[in-house]
Amino acid sequence: MLAPCIDLKLVSPKGPVETLASRLLGRPCLQHVGDWPRSPDGRPLGFVGQINLSIVSAECGILPPLPDHGLLSLFYNFDSMPDGSRLEDRYDFRLLWAPSLEGLKEIAPPRDFSDIGARAWLLGASRLRRLPSEVDAEFLLGNLSESEFLDFDRLSASLGPPSEHRLLGPADWLDGDAREAIDRITLRLWPRSPALPQGAGWRLLWQVGGEPHLSNVAGDEVRLFVLIRDEDLLERRFLRAWVVLQRGC
């Protein structure tokens, strides 16, 4: 059940943040302001963060099937805060991948951008192994007794302090495993093989959670899960990624 992942830790910058560094919030790196994704009503989506996969691979080693180069950038509609439970939500988030860093520069927000006023935080990367949540549908742990749950919890804690942000590995679900529901929602867009059960092939690509500014906007503890199907990750079809928002109890 142990799964390799890249844990991402928030680091407060001591000086100016390097343009192409892995970070949350701040300003994105794009070729042109016209590349800034927009929602169906024409408003610019909020910038969540970016991951420099070249730096992550150099620090932590290559972690297939993640590419070892390029820049991943996540945008999300902070105004409507979609939870990813409707097909229409696909227009309120965007995951961009720039295979080459050449020509990328920090882009000031468009004039009609609704900025949440959060400063940039650097993301430090380390390679670890994590156990899935007890509600993970892939392993179906079932109803654990109190002693079993405590044993499982102690084993998870022995792997290191919990991380809110990560690449790959298991998702720390707040409200149940969402992969089967997302599979049903997206079936009309991207049909799956009839031989696969519901939810099969979807994996966590990027988890963003515990970020105070995102939680302040939502008025609650929130966590974003960027999910992608295995075949789309292998073919680098990052525009097919799906974002799920879950709220803490």
Phi, psi and omega per residue, in radians:
M1 nan -0.299 3.123
L2 -1.149 2.277 -3.112
A3 -2.160 2.338 3.082
P4 -1.229 2.553 3.118
C5 -2.728 2.998 3.036
I6 -1.938 1.946 3.059
D7 -1.393 2.396 -3.116
L8 -2.049 2.116 -3.117
K9 -1.909 2.386 3.076
L10 -1.236 2.339 3.117
V11 -2.235 2.184 3.107
S12 -1.296 2.113 -3.098
P13 -1.182 2.439 3.118
K14 -1.553 -0.198 3.131
G15 -2.685 -2.798 3.104
P16 -1.018 2.406 -3.131
V17 -1.387 2.256 3.117
E18 -1.037 2.403 -3.009
T19 -0.945 -0.833 -3.026
L20 -1.716 0.288 3.120
A21 -1.258 2.693 3.003
S22 -1.233 2.249 -3.061
R23 -2.813 2.847 2.976
L24 -1.848 2.487 3.067
L25 1.067 -2.831 -3.000
G26 1.390 -2.508 -3.117
R27 -2.029 2.480 -3.125
P28 -1.371 2.842 3.025
C29 -1.813 2.020 -3.125
L30 -2.363 2.971 3.054
Q31 -1.288 -0.673 -3.030
H32 -2.708 2.676 3.125
V33 -1.043 -0.445 3.108
G34 -1.200 -0.242 3.099
D35 -1.448 -0.104 -3.113
W36 -1.157 2.084 -3.097
P37 -1.120 2.604 -3.130
R38 -2.237 2.727 3.104
S39 -1.399 3.006 -3.137
P40 -1.014 -0.504 3.123
D41 -1.526 0.153 3.032
G42 1.569 0.011 -3.127
R43 -1.457 2.487 3.106
P44 -1.119 2.381 3.062
L45 -1.278 2.678 3.100
G46 -1.293 2.570 3.127
F47 -1.594 2.073 -3.136
V48 -1.507 -0.832 -3.123
G49 2.978 3.115 -3.129
Q50 -2.461 2.619 3.107
I51 -2.168 2.108 3.052
N52 -1.522 1.773 -3.048
L53 -1.193 -0.436 3.088
S54 -1.144 -0.755 3.137
I55 -1.209 -0.749 3.137
V56 -1.045 -0.772 -3.138
S57 -1.146 -0.651 3.125
A58 -1.176 -0.618 -3.090
E59 -1.458 -0.593 -2.973
C60 -2.073 -0.100 -3.060
G61 1.526 2.834 -3.119
I62 -1.264 2.382 -3.123
L63 -2.208 1.439 3.139
P64 -1.024 2.610 0.065
P65 -1.572 0.324 3.106
L66 -1.204 2.361 3.068
P67 -1.124 2.659 -3.113
D68 -1.712 0.321 -3.118
H69 -2.692 2.916 3.068
G70 1.612 3.142 -3.070
L71 -2.218 2.142 3.017
L72 -1.645 2.298 -3.139
S73 -2.295 2.255 -3.084
L74 -1.929 2.262 3.081
F75 -2.116 2.561 -3.027
Y76 -2.651 2.583 -3.108
N77 -1.446 1.713 3.138
F78 -1.253 -0.307 -3.127
D79 -1.303 -0.840 -3.073
S80 -1.646 -0.322 3.138
M81 0.821 1.023 3.141
P82 -1.145 2.547 -3.139
D83 -1.693 0.010 3.102
G84 1.427 0.242 -3.089
S85 -1.598 -0.033 3.141
R86 -2.171 2.633 3.115
L87 -1.084 -0.578 -3.110
E88 -1.172 -0.322 -3.123
D89 -1.143 -0.283 -3.087
R90 -1.043 -0.367 -3.127
Y91 -1.554 -0.060 -3.071
D92 -1.841 0.195 3.003
F93 -2.626 2.755 3.130
R94 -2.679 2.312 3.021
L95 -1.950 2.024 -3.130
L96 -1.821 2.507 3.036
W97 -2.215 2.119 3.042
A98 -1.782 1.867 -3.105
P99 -1.050 -0.565 3.135
S100 -2.025 2.499 3.115
L101 -1.527 -0.116 -3.100
E102 -1.117 2.277 3.097
G103 1.497 -0.117 3.119
L104 -1.349 2.423 3.105
K105 -2.564 2.739 3.130
E106 -1.167 2.217 -3.033
I107 -1.899 2.241 3.046
A108 -1.211 2.573 -3.099
P109 -1.093 2.619 3.012
P110 -1.042 2.811 -3.079
R111 -1.074 -0.544 -3.092
D112 -1.650 0.364 -3.108
F113 -1.432 2.337 3.090
S114 -1.641 1.599 -3.046
D115 -1.344 2.381 3.109
I116 -1.534 0.040 3.003
G117 1.217 0.547 -3.111
A118 -1.812 2.436 3.119
R119 -1.433 2.854 -3.099
A120 -1.346 2.516 3.035
W121 -2.134 2.290 3.068
L122 -1.253 2.678 3.094
L123 -2.065 2.057 3.024
G124 -1.604 2.503 -3.029
A125 -2.010 2.464 3.028
S126 -2.548 2.537 -3.099
R127 -1.608 2.208 -3.106
L128 -2.435 3.126 2.966
R129 -2.127 2.486 -3.100
R130 -2.294 2.643 3.000
L131 -1.621 2.617 3.136
P132 -1.248 2.868 3.012
S133 -1.150 2.717 3.120
E134 -1.161 -0.217 3.119
V135 -1.763 0.128 -3.121
D136 -1.109 2.133 -3.050
A137 -1.232 -0.367 -3.108
E138 -1.176 -0.562 -3.066
F139 -1.850 -0.337 3.039
L140 0.857 1.101 -3.115
L141 -1.181 -0.409 3.114
G142 1.351 -2.910 -3.133
N143 -1.432 1.836 -3.135
L144 -1.401 2.526 3.000
S145 -1.229 2.936 -3.117
E146 -1.047 -0.759 -3.124
S147 -1.183 -0.679 3.103
E148 -1.128 -0.737 3.129
F149 -1.096 -0.741 3.138
L150 -1.126 -0.686 3.080
D151 -1.087 -0.799 3.138
F152 -1.107 -0.718 -3.138
D153 -1.128 -0.726 3.124
R154 -1.145 -0.696 3.118
L155 -1.121 -0.737 3.098
S156 -1.088 -0.758 -3.121
A157 -1.140 -0.503 -3.119
S158 -1.206 -0.260 -3.133
L159 -1.448 -0.096 3.137
G160 2.216 2.925 -3.119
P161 -1.099 2.611 -3.125
P162 -1.119 2.548 3.114
S163 -2.042 2.409 3.111
E164 -1.490 -0.451 -3.054
H165 -2.081 2.361 3.122
R166 -2.810 2.805 2.976
L167 -1.933 2.334 3.138
L168 1.010 -2.958 -3.102
G169 1.348 -2.965 -3.125
P170 -1.376 2.670 3.099
A171 -1.592 2.436 3.064
D172 -1.594 1.375 -3.057
W173 -1.101 2.442 3.042
L174 -1.682 -0.454 -3.052
D175 -2.435 0.797 3.086
G176 1.540 2.737 3.136
D177 -1.172 2.118 -3.022
A178 -1.672 -0.004 -2.957
R179 -1.174 -0.691 -3.136
E180 -1.149 -0.715 3.115
A181 -1.119 -0.726 3.128
I182 -1.160 -0.615 3.099
D183 -1.067 -0.751 3.122
R184 -1.164 -0.717 -3.111
I185 -1.115 -0.724 -3.018
T186 -1.601 0.052 -3.054
L187 -1.052 -0.611 3.127
R188 -1.237 -0.475 3.132
L189 -1.419 -0.860 -3.027
W190 -2.319 1.500 -3.121
P191 -0.997 2.458 3.100
R192 -1.763 2.905 3.093
S193 -1.096 2.338 3.122
P194 -1.040 -0.360 -3.109
A195 -1.340 -0.274 -3.101
L196 -1.556 2.410 3.047
P197 -1.255 2.860 3.135
Q198 -1.043 2.393 3.114
G199 1.493 -0.239 -3.110
A200 -1.187 2.472 3.082
G201 1.628 -0.307 3.099
W202 -1.472 2.408 -3.141
R203 -2.410 2.777 3.005
L204 -1.284 2.247 3.033
L205 -1.750 -0.768 -3.041
W206 -2.652 2.249 3.086
Q207 -1.983 2.262 3.105
V208 -2.161 2.037 -3.106
G209 -2.668 2.767 3.089
G210 1.286 0.198 3.127
E211 -1.428 2.056 -2.984
P212 -1.059 -0.617 -3.109
H213 -1.208 -0.658 3.083
L214 -1.135 -0.722 3.129
S215 -1.168 -0.642 3.113
N216 -1.132 -0.691 3.112
V217 -1.105 -0.706 -3.099
A218 -1.409 -0.305 -3.072
G219 1.289 0.339 -3.079
D220 -2.882 2.875 3.010
E221 -1.205 2.223 -3.130
V222 -2.283 2.754 3.087
R223 -2.463 2.335 3.088
L224 -1.772 2.337 3.075
F225 -2.072 2.028 3.069
V226 -1.641 1.972 -3.079
L227 -1.889 2.626 3.107
I228 -2.638 2.614 3.090
R229 -1.391 2.625 -3.096
D230 -0.980 -0.797 -3.091
E231 -1.151 -0.568 3.114
D232 -1.265 -0.622 3.077
L233 -1.165 -0.726 3.128
L234 -1.122 -0.615 -3.135
E235 -1.592 0.077 3.105
R236 1.075 0.617 3.094
R237 -1.620 1.257 -3.041
F238 -1.263 -0.343 3.089
L239 -1.187 -0.209 3.082
R240 -1.597 0.080 3.080
A241 -1.175 2.678 -3.118
W242 -2.187 2.449 -3.108
V243 -1.931 2.245 3.079
V244 -2.006 2.300 3.021
L245 -1.879 2.244 3.050
Q246 -2.166 2.569 -3.097
R247 -1.902 2.518 3.093
G248 -1.287 2.733 -3.131
C249 -1.391 nan nan
